[in-house]
């Protein structure tokens, strides 16, 4: 099992910045794909950014150029640096890890799987944190 704990959420004005952190513990594997997702009440969860074992990153179009995902392997910590925040970025942000073929116990490695896990449905991330709230005011 892997435990994920997100921190760093809060309230900020539009055009401001926040950096989220996700500390991983337990049976953490450096080959894991890790990513950030967000969910607004009443809407489906959406992928924000992901990073694979080689450091290749993928982003949703709506955050490209504004958000940066990174990880510190030594600290088993994932980060999401968010700049130029907009009110529509207000959501609960979740950290997730380990890509698998959806609905199976088969781990999926590599850039394609990590990219696919961000949007689904062929791949999914199976370990999830409890989330951290980000609120952006206009």
CORSULLIN-V250746 format. One record per backbone hydrogen bond with DSSP energy under -1.0 kcal/mol. CO is the residue of the C=O (numbers start at 1). NH is the residue of the N-H. Records with the same first field share a line. If there is no record, write none. Layout:
CO=NH + NH
This chain:
1=27
3=25
5=23
7=21
10=135
12=137
13=16
16=85
18=82
20=80
21=7
22=78
23=5
25=3
26=28
29=32
33=98
34=51
35=96
36=48 + 49
37=94
38=46
39=92
40=43
46=38
48=60
49=36
50=58
51=34
52=55
56=52
58=50
60=63
63=66 + 67
66=83
68=81
70=79
72=77
76=24
77=72
78=22
79=70
80=20
81=68
82=18
85=15
86=89
87=90
91=134
92=39
93=132
94=37
95=129
96=35
97=127
98=126
99=108
100=124
101=104
106=101
110=114
111=115
112=116
113=117
116=120
122=102
124=100
127=97
132=93
134=91
135=12
137=14
